Amino acid sequence: MNVSKEQLRSRIAVAAKREPADLVIKNGKVIDVFNCEIYEADLAIKDGVFVGIGAYDGREVLDAEGRFICPSFIDGHVHIESSMVRPSEFVKVVLPHGVTTIVTDPHEIANVSGSEGIQFMLDDSEDLPLDALFMIPSCVPTTPFENTGAALHAEKLAPFYEHERVLGLGEVMNFPAVFNGDEGMLDKLTGAITANKVIDGHAAGIDANGINVYSTAYIRTDHECNTAEEALERLRRGMYVMIREGTASKDLKELITVVNDKNSRRFLFVTDDKHLDELVEEGSIDHNVRLAIKLGLDPLLSIQMATLNAAECFRLKNKGAIAPGYEADFLLLDNLEDVSISEVYKAGQLVAKDGVCLPFHVNEIEKPHKVINSMKLNDLGEDALQIKLNEGQKANIIEIIPNQIVTKHVVENVVVKDRSFQPSIENDQLKLCVIERHNETGNIGHAIVKGLGITDGAIVSTVAHDSHNLVVAGTNDEDMFTAIDAIRKVGGGKAVVKSGHVLATIPLELSGLMSTKDANDVIHELENINEALKKIGFQEQFNPFSTLSFLSLPVIPHLKLTDMGLFDVNTFKLISIGQ
């Protein structure tokens, strides 16, 4: 927070009523997130900052017309890349939903394009009507059991801490490295601690003693809680619990049952990974707030979690409330129950109205070579996708849990012909492959997946957390090969294939993760993808592409797949498919 002596002098003069405010808001119902109450008063703004509550005169007057004046929302943990649009487009989508501050971790693009990818995200998010604050990726690569496009050690992270929008070290997901006191991980942790930065956690499947270890390492947040007991274990050990409602993982319904008047200040809302179409249709943090209210949480408590709690978690001393000295980031709400947002203001300026983002200037920036040339894929032999098994041999299988990124590890009989696994719609057993695309290693990991929900063809994506190799699943090799070739040609993205024909694609030219197009064009491509999914039999109530993208994340229990092979997260070891 930077303020000059003259700025402070002028703000004090307005607060003391010696000078008129730049803007005064009248006739509104102010939401006080400190006391969880509502009152009526004028609000005075100077230089984009609230300076007074009471009766004020201003050069301009905003008549709230009886609407609620609410602090704008903060998304405490989001990966912009998961929206499939770059930061300057992402802003246009979330601003109408009342989000004026995000805490983003660019570890998706960092795993593909390294430091250049992080810098691209910082540059593209500069001078926007939204504060994009950054956590620098802690785990690139996530584990040593996969190949990625970059390796970021402590010395490469340190320079980013000098950037004014960098808050700390991003989600620490390599628990064994923390638990065992790995030298490289200790360097990253102490680097952040020495720089007085925040450290985010990622404690999927970690028991209470593991949370002791994380908290001892000054890791203070977790967004991977799935159960009420997990949330309580983290609260008891001094952590903030991030309640996530994303595309693949929806945890709010379960976790909101833990929130009460005594512990609510240690909860905040996040989206983590949410696709563009869901952000547009459903919302961002406003959806979390709306859903929490629907499930019985007090509206003011819900708003407090989405504003002040998030700000305090990340030491944002001038955000998250309507009070003197706080940034004038606020919303006008028609009602509290529906969280109906009519207007969004950033630093006292109107930036979105009636669900539409107002125009703003976007800086033209150069796209680094590593960002726009990320696909390095070897030619594949005709037997590259085959899974070799013996007749009668049982197999370790990844079973999907709808709307969760946790999977089950099941053992089943499979169909084998000529010593090769045969996908079976009847048995709900499809072929899954992760193909290395960064260093031309030729690595291909093979697995069998259950519960994906397609009955024909194949789907493919270069969004494959967190190393973002190419992941493809299908009912037959021919369609899987066609899908791989389709994505190779466009430089990364997603595709749906049936009977040798590409039904729909979304080109993601920026590191194979984000589009160069505007949000409306990407939404249209998503609509085509969703229609194509119906043609290959998908009828489930979850997002198959988002689910597919997490099948390659080897830090989420229980069974996952990397380019090196099938990975048992519980034992943290590669295992064979056949038993």
C-alpha positions in Angstrom: 0.0 0.0 0.0 1.6 3.2 -1.2 0.4 6.7 -0.3 2.2 10.0 -0.6 2.1 12.7 2.1 -0.1 14.9 -0.2 -2.6 12.1 -0.9 -2.9 11.5 2.8 -3.3 15.2 3.5 -6.1 15.5 1.0 -7.9 12.4 2.2 -7.7 13.6 5.8 -9.2 16.9 4.7 -12.2 15.2 3.1 -12.6 12.9 6.1 -12.6 16.0 8.4 -15.1 17.7 6.0 -12.8 20.6 5.2 -13.0 19.6 1.5 -15.7 17.9 -0.6 -15.3 14.2 -1.5 -14.7 13.0 -5.1 -17.8 10.9 -4.8 -20.5 10.5 -2.1 -22.9 7.6 -2.1 -26.3 8.3 -0.6 -29.5 6.5 0.2 -27.9 3.1 0.5 -27.9 0.3 3.0 -24.3 -0.3 4.0 -23.2 -3.9 4.8 -20.8 -3.8 7.7 -18.7 -6.9 7.6 -17.0 -6.2 10.9 -20.2 -6.4 12.9 -22.3 -8.3 10.4 -25.0 -5.6 10.5 -26.6 -3.1 8.1 -26.9 0.6 8.6 -27.7 3.7 6.6 -25.2 6.6 6.1 -23.4 8.6 3.4 -20.1 7.1 2.2 -17.3 9.5 1.1 -14.7 8.5 -1.4 -11.4 10.3 -2.2 -8.7 9.0 -4.7 -10.6 5.7 -4.9 -10.5 5.1 -1.2 -13.3 5.3 1.4 -12.6 8.2 3.8 -15.8 8.8 5.7 -19.1 7.4 7.0 -21.8 9.9 8.0 -23.1 13.0 6.3 -20.9 14.2 3.4 -20.9 16.5 0.4 -19.1 15.5 -2.8 -18.3 16.8 -6.3 -20.4 13.8 -7.5 -23.2 12.0 -5.9 -24.2 8.4 -6.5 -27.8 7.6 -5.4 -27.9 4.0 -4.3 -31.7 4.1 -4.4 -32.1 1.9 -1.3 -29.9 -0.8 -2.6 -27.3 -2.7 -0.4 -23.8 -1.4 -0.6 -21.5 -4.4 -0.3 -17.7 -4.8 -0.3 -16.8 -6.5 -3.6 -15.7 -10.1 -3.6 -12.2 -11.6 -3.4 -11.4 -15.0 -4.9 -8.8 -16.4 -2.6 -7.4 -19.1 -4.8 -7.9 -19.3 -8.6 -6.0 -20.6 -11.6 -6.9 -18.2 -14.4 -5.6 -20.8 -16.9 -8.5 -23.1 -16.1 -10.9 -20.6 -17.6 -9.1 -21.1 -20.9 -8.7 -17.4 -21.5 -5.8 -15.1 -20.7 -6.0 -12.7 -17.7 -7.1 -9.6 -19.7 -10.1 -11.6 -20.9 -10.8 -13.4 -17.6 -11.4 -9.9 -16.0 -14.3 -9.3 -18.4 -16.0 -12.5 -17.2 -15.6 -12.2 -13.4 -16.1 -8.4 -12.9 -19.9 -8.6 -13.6 -20.0 -11.2 -10.8 -18.6 -8.8 -8.3 -15.1 -10.0 -8.1 -12.6 -7.2 -8.1 -9.6 -8.9 -6.5 -8.2 -12.4 -7.2 -5.3 -14.3 -5.6 -4.1 -16.4 -8.5 -1.4 -19.1 -8.7 0.0 -19.5 -12.2 1.4 -22.9 -11.6 -0.4 -24.3 -14.7 1.5 -22.2 -17.2 4.6 -22.3 -15.1 4.7 -26.1 -15.5 4.6 -25.7 -19.3 6.5 -22.4 -19.9 8.5 -21.8 -16.7 9.4 -18.2 -15.6 8.4 -16.8 -18.9 4.9 -18.1 -18.4 4.6 -16.5 -15.0 5.9 -13.2 -16.4 3.4 -13.4 -19.2 0.6 -13.7 -16.6 1.9 -10.8 -14.6 2.3 -8.6 -17.7 -1.2 -9.5 -19.2 -2.8 -8.7 -15.9 -1.2 -5.2 -15.5 -3.4 -2.1 -15.4 -6.7 -3.8 -15.4 -9.9 -2.9 -13.5 -9.3 -5.8 -11.2 -6.4 -6.5 -8.8 -4.7 -9.7 -9.9 -2.5 -10.7 -6.9 -0.1 -13.7 -7.3 1.2 -16.6 -5.4 4.4 -18.0 -7.0 4.3 -21.7 -7.8 6.0 -23.9 -5.3 5.9 -27.2 -7.1 7.2 -27.1 -10.6 7.3 -30.0 -11.2 4.7 -31.3 -8.8 6.5 -34.6 -8.2 9.6 -36.4 -9.6 7.3 -39.0 -11.1 6.4 -37.0 -14.2 8.0 -34.8 -16.9 7.1 -31.2 -17.2 8.2 -28.2 -19.3 10.1 -26.4 -16.6 11.8 -26.7 -13.2 11.5 -23.8 -10.8 13.9 -23.9 -7.8 14.1 -21.4 -5.0 16.6 -19.2 -6.7 14.2 -18.8 -9.7 11.3 -17.9 -7.4 13.0 -15.3 -5.3 13.1 -12.4 -7.8 9.3 -12.6 -8.2 8.9 -11.7 -4.5 10.0 -8.2 -5.4 6.9 -7.6 -7.6 4.3 -5.5 -5.9 1.5 -7.9 -6.8 3.2 -11.1 -5.5 1.9 -12.1 -2.1 3.7 -15.3 -1.5 4.4 -19.0 -2.2 1.7 -20.9 -4.1 0.0 -24.1 -2.9 2.6 -26.6 -1.6 1.4 -29.9 -2.9 4.4 -32.1 -2.5 3.7 -33.2 1.0 6.4 -35.9 1.1 9.0 -33.2 0.4 7.8 -31.2 3.3 7.4 -34.1 5.6 10.9 -35.4 4.9 12.6 -32.0 5.0 13.7 -32.1 1.4 16.4 -29.5 0.9 14.9 -27.9 -2.2 11.5 -27.6 -0.5 13.0 -26.1 2.6 14.8 -23.6 0.4 11.4 -22.5 -1.1 9.7 -22.4 2.3 12.4 -20.4 4.1 12.7 -18.1 1.1 9.0 -17.2 1.4 9.2 -16.9 5.2 12.3 -14.7 5.0 10.5 -12.4 2.5 7.6 -12.2 4.9 5.2 -13.8 2.4 2.1 -16.0 2.8 2.4 -19.7 2.0 -0.6 -21.6 0.6 -1.2 -25.3 1.2 -2.6 -28.2 -0.7 -3.4 -31.0 1.8 -5.5 -33.5 -0.1 -5.8 -36.7 1.8 -3.3 -35.7 4.5 -4.1 -36.8 8.0 -4.1 -34.8 11.2 -0.4 -35.3 11.8 0.4 -34.2 8.3 -1.5 -31.0 9.1 0.8 -30.6 12.1 3.7 -30.8 9.7 2.2 -28.2 7.3 1.3 -25.8 10.0 4.8 -26.1 11.5 6.1 -25.1 8.0 4.1 -21.9 8.2 1.6 -23.2 5.6 -1.6 -21.5 6.6 -4.3 -22.4 4.1 -5.9 -25.4 2.4 -8.4 -25.6 -0.4 -8.5 -29.4 -0.6 -10.9 -30.3 2.2 -13.7 -32.6 1.2 -15.2 -33.5 4.6 -16.3 -31.7 7.7 -13.8 -33.5 9.8 -10.9 -32.5 7.6 -12.0 -28.9 7.9 -12.1 -29.1 11.7 -8.6 -30.7 11.8 -7.2 -27.7 9.9 -9.1 -25.1 12.0 -7.7 -26.7 15.2 -4.2 -26.3 13.8 -4.6 -22.6 12.9 -5.2 -22.9 9.2 -7.7 -21.0 7.0 -10.1 -23.3 5.2 -10.8 -22.3 1.6 -14.3 -23.5 0.6 -14.1 -24.5 -3.0 -16.8 -24.6 -5.6 -15.2 -25.2 -9.0 -15.9 -27.2 -12.1 -14.4 -30.6 -11.1 -14.6 -30.3 -7.4 -17.6 -28.9 -5.5 -17.1 -28.9 -1.7 -19.3 -26.2 -0.4 -22.4 -28.3 0.4 -20.3 -30.5 2.7 -18.0 -27.9 4.3 -20.6 -25.2 5.0 -22.1 -27.4 7.7 -18.9 -26.7 9.8 -19.2 -22.9 9.6 -20.7 -21.2 12.7 -20.6 -17.9 14.5 -17.5 -19.0 16.6 -15.2 -20.2 13.7 -16.5 -18.4 10.6 -13.6 -15.9 10.5 -11.2 -18.7 9.4 -13.2 -19.6 6.3 -13.1 -18.0 2.8 -14.5 -18.8 -0.6 -12.5 -19.9 -3.7 -13.1 -21.2 -7.2 -9.7 -22.9 -7.8 -10.4 -24.3 -11.3 -13.6 -23.2 -13.0 -14.3 -23.3 -16.7 -15.4 -20.2 -18.7 -18.9 -21.3 -19.5 -19.7 -22.0 -15.8 -18.2 -18.7 -14.8 -20.5 -16.9 -17.2 -23.6 -18.9 -16.5 -23.3 -19.7 -12.8 -20.9 -17.1 -11.5 -17.7 -16.9 -9.5 -17.5 -16.1 -5.8 -21.0 -14.7 -6.0 -22.1 -18.3 -6.7 -20.4 -19.5 -3.5 -22.1 -16.8 -1.5 -25.5 -17.5 -3.1 -25.2 -21.2 -2.5 -24.1 -20.8 1.1 -27.1 -18.6 1.8 -29.4 -21.1 0.1 -28.0 -23.8 2.3 -28.9 -21.8 5.4 -25.8 -19.6 6.2 -26.6 -16.1 7.3 -26.2 -13.7 4.3 -24.0 -11.3 6.1 -21.8 -14.1 7.3 -21.5 -15.4 3.8 -20.5 -11.9 2.5 -18.0 -11.6 5.3 -16.3 -14.8 4.2 -16.2 -13.6 0.6 -14.7 -10.2 1.5 -13.0 -9.4 4.9 -12.0 -13.0 5.7 -10.2 -13.4 2.3 -8.5 -10.0 2.7 -7.2 -10.8 6.2 -6.0 -14.3 5.2 -3.7 -12.6 2.6 -2.8 -9.6 4.8 -4.7 -7.2 2.5 -5.1 -4.5 5.1 -7.0 -2.1 2.9 -9.4 -4.5 1.2 -12.6 -6.4 2.1 -14.7 -3.8 3.9 -16.5 -0.6 3.6 -14.7 1.7 6.0 -12.3 4.7 6.0 -8.9 3.8 4.7 -10.2 0.9 2.7 -10.2 0.7 -1.1 -13.6 1.8 -2.6 -14.3 -1.6 -4.2 -18.0 -2.2 -3.8 -21.2 -3.6 -5.2 -24.7 -2.4 -5.3 -27.0 -5.3 -4.6 -30.8 -5.4 -5.3 -31.3 -8.0 -2.6 -29.2 -10.2 -0.3 -30.8 -13.6 -0.7 -30.1 -13.8 -4.5 -27.0 -11.7 -4.3 -28.4 -9.8 -7.2 -25.6 -7.5 -8.4 -26.7 -4.4 -10.4 -23.4 -2.4 -10.3 -19.7 -3.1 -9.6 -17.2 -0.4 -8.6 -13.4 -0.6 -8.5 -11.6 2.2 -6.7 -14.8 4.3 -6.9 -15.3 3.8 -10.6 -18.2 1.9 -12.3 -16.7 -1.1 -14.0 -19.7 -3.4 -14.6 -23.4 -2.9 -14.8 -26.4 -5.3 -15.2 -24.1 -8.2 -15.8 -22.0 -6.5 -18.5 -18.3 -5.4 -18.1 -17.7 -1.9 -19.2 -15.0 -1.3 -21.8 -11.4 -0.8 -20.6 -8.0 -0.5 -22.2 -5.8 -3.6 -22.6 -2.1 -3.3 -23.0 -0.6 -5.2 -26.0 2.2 -7.4 -24.7 4.6 -9.7 -26.5 3.9 -13.4 -26.1 7.1 -15.3 -25.1 8.3 -18.0 -27.4 7.9 -20.7 -24.7 4.3 -19.7 -24.3 3.2 -19.9 -28.0 5.4 -22.9 -29.0 4.7 -25.4 -26.3 3.7 -28.5 -28.3 6.7 -30.8 -28.7 5.2 -34.2 -29.5 7.0 -37.2 -31.0 5.3 -39.2 -33.8 3.6 -42.2 -32.3 3.9 -45.8 -33.5 0.8 -47.8 -34.3 1.1 -49.8 -31.0 1.9 -46.8 -28.8 -1.5 -46.8 -27.1 -1.7 -50.5 -26.4 -1.9 -51.8 -22.8 -0.2 -55.2 -22.5 -1.9 -57.7 -20.1 -2.2 -61.4 -19.9 -5.4 -63.3 -20.4 -7.3 -63.6 -17.1 -5.1 -61.0 -15.4 -6.8 -58.5 -13.1 -6.0 -54.8 -13.5 -5.6 -51.8 -11.2 -8.2 -49.3 -12.5 -8.8 -45.6 -11.9 -12.5 -45.0 -10.9 -13.9 -41.5 -11.2 -16.0 -40.0 -8.4 -18.4 -37.5 -10.0 -17.7 -33.8 -9.1 -14.6 -34.8 -7.2 -10.9 -34.8 -8.1 -10.3 -37.7 -5.7 -10.5 -41.1 -7.4 -11.0 -44.6 -6.3 -8.5 -47.4 -6.8 -10.4 -50.5 -7.8 -9.2 -54.0 -9.1 -11.3 -55.7 -11.7 -11.3 -58.3 -14.4 -10.8 -56.8 -17.9 -11.2 -57.9 -21.5 -7.8 -59.0 -23.0 -7.3 -60.0 -26.7 -3.9 -60.9 -28.2 -2.3 -59.9 -24.8 -3.7 -56.4 -25.2 -6.4 -54.7 -23.1 -9.7 -54.1 -24.9 -11.9 -51.2 -23.9 -15.4 -52.3 -22.8 -18.5 -50.1 -22.7 -20.4 -52.9 -21.0 -17.8 -53.0 -18.2 -17.3 -49.2 -18.2 -13.6 -49.6 -18.8 -11.9 -47.2 -21.2 -8.3 -46.6 -22.2 -6.5 -43.6 -20.8 -3.0 -42.3 -21.9 -0.8 -39.4 -20.8 1.7 -38.5 -23.5 4.7 -36.3 -22.7 4.6 -33.1 -24.8 7.4 -30.8 -23.5 10.8 -32.5 -24.1 10.1 -35.1 -26.8 11.0 -37.9 -24.4 8.5 -40.3 -26.1 7.1 -41.2 -22.7 3.5 -42.6 -22.6 1.7 -43.6 -19.5 -1.1 -46.1 -19.8 -4.1 -46.8 -17.6 -7.7 -48.1 -17.5 -10.4 -45.6 -16.4 -13.9 -46.3 -15.1 -16.8 -43.8 -14.9 -15.8 -41.3 -17.5 -19.2 -41.6 -19.1 -18.5 -41.7 -22.9 -19.7 -44.7 -24.9 -18.0 -43.9 -28.2 -15.0 -42.1 -29.7 -12.4 -40.2 -27.7 -11.6 -37.0 -25.9 -8.2 -35.3 -25.6 -6.8 -32.3 -23.8 -3.4 -30.6 -23.2 -4.9 -29.3 -19.9 -3.7 -32.1 -17.7 -2.9 -30.9 -14.2 -0.3 -30.0 -13.2 2.4 -31.0 -15.7 0.0 -30.5 -18.6 1.1 -33.3 -20.8 -1.4 -34.5 -23.3 -4.2 -36.7 -21.8 -6.5 -38.8 -24.0 -9.2 -41.3 -23.2 -11.3 -43.3 -25.6 -13.2 -46.4 -26.6 -10.7 -47.3 -29.4 -7.2 -46.5 -30.5 -8.2 -45.1 -33.9 -10.2 -42.3 -32.5 -7.6 -41.6 -29.8 -4.9 -41.2 -32.5 -7.2 -38.9 -34.5 -7.8 -36.8 -31.4 -4.0 -36.6 -30.7 -3.3 -35.4 -34.2 -6.1 -32.8 -34.1 -4.6 -31.2 -31.0 -1.0 -31.4 -32.3 -2.1 -29.4 -35.4 -3.6 -26.5 -33.4 -0.8 -26.2 -30.9 -2.7 -27.6 -27.9 -6.3 -27.6 -26.7 -9.3 -29.9 -26.4 -11.1 -32.1 -28.9 -13.9 -34.6 -29.3 -13.6 -37.4 -31.9 -16.0 -40.0 -33.2 -15.5 -42.6 -36.0 -12.3 -40.9 -37.2 -13.9 -37.5 -37.5 -13.1 -34.5 -35.3 -16.5 -33.2 -34.0 -15.3 -30.1 -32.1 -12.1 -28.5 -30.9 -11.0 -25.6 -28.7 -7.5 -24.4 -29.8 -5.5 -23.3 -26.8 -2.4 -21.7 -28.3 -1.0 -20.2 -25.1 1.0 -23.0 -23.5 -1.7 -25.4 -24.5 -3.9 -23.9 -21.7 -5.4 -20.6 -22.9 -6.9 -19.2 -26.0 -5.8 -16.1 -27.8 -9.4 -15.4 -28.7 -11.9 -13.3 -26.7 -14.2 -14.9 -24.1 -17.3 -14.9 -26.3 -15.5 -16.9 -29.0 -14.2 -19.4 -26.5 -17.7 -19.8 -25.0 -19.0 -20.6 -28.5 -16.3 -23.3 -28.9 -17.2 -24.7 -25.5 -20.9 -24.9 -26.6 -19.7 -26.9 -29.7 -17.6 -29.2 -27.4 -20.6 -29.8 -25.2 -22.8 -30.7 -28.1 -20.1 -33.1 -29.5 -19.9 -34.8 -26.1 -23.6 -35.8 -26.4 -22.8 -37.4 -29.8 -20.3 -39.7 -28.1 -22.8 -40.7 -25.4 -22.0 -38.5 -22.5 -25.0 -37.9 -20.3 -23.5 -37.5 -16.8 -23.9 -34.6 -14.3 -20.2 -33.6 -14.2 -17.7 -32.0 -16.6 -15.8 -34.8 -18.4 -12.9 -32.6 -19.6 -12.3 -31.1 -16.2 -12.4 -34.6 -14.7 -10.0 -35.8 -17.4 -7.6 -33.0 -16.6 -7.2 -34.1 -13.0 -6.7 -37.8 -13.7 -3.0 -36.9 -14.2 -2.5 -35.0 -11.0 -0.3 -37.3 -8.8 -0.9 -35.5 -5.5 -4.6 -36.2 -5.3 -5.6 -39.6 -3.9 -5.9 -42.3 -4.8 -4.8 -43.5 -8.2 -3.6 -41.2 -11.0 -1.6 -41.4 -14.3 1.5 -39.5 -15.4 3.6 -39.9 -18.5 5.8 -42.3 -16.5 2.9 -44.6 -15.6 0.2 -45.5 -13.2 0.7 -43.8 -9.8 -0.5 -44.8 -6.4 -0.8 -41.5 -4.4 -1.2 -43.3 -1.1 2.2 -45.1 -1.4 3.6 -42.3 -3.6 4.9 -44.9 -6.0 4.5 -46.0 -9.6 2.7 -49.3 -9.9 1.9 -51.7 -12.7 -1.5 -51.9 -14.4 -1.7 -55.7 -14.1 -1.9 -57.6 -10.9 
